[in-house]
């Protein structure tokens, strides 16, 4: 019997990486990943990145009263992924501001970029108002920021 091992994410060289296997449920009738599922893969990677830096969603919500929402996403779909492909979602922090984070998320197969997403996250209080990113979270994100 096959068991599904939990995904193991890593942070190295300023990039967070999350392996993602393409399941049948991720594909359309032709066995190609449905475009909206790349957004799900990116969300999973952001969630695991937060976990890796010690800023899990539930902890931020409960202890700090804030969370992140997607403010903007621009996706460049270059090549399709298919059923059973093993992908890696790489997340790079481009800019950390007072209440927002700009990142690039690249979905790759065998080191080839399939989809590149530029994502802007906004920090919001639990009542829905814009909020400053807590200092500890900002510092952890800044440590991941790529240097130019």
Secondary structure as UniProt FT lines:
FT   STRAND          9..12
FT   TURN            13..14
FT   STRAND          15..21
FT   HELIX           24..26
FT   TURN            29..30
FT   STRAND          32..33
FT   HELIX           35..52
FT   TURN            53..54
FT   HELIX           57..59
FT   HELIX           60..64
FT   STRAND          66..77
FT   TURN            83..84
FT   STRAND          86..96
FT   STRAND          100..109
FT   TURN            110..111
FT   STRAND          112..125
FT   TURN            126..127
FT   HELIX           135..144
//
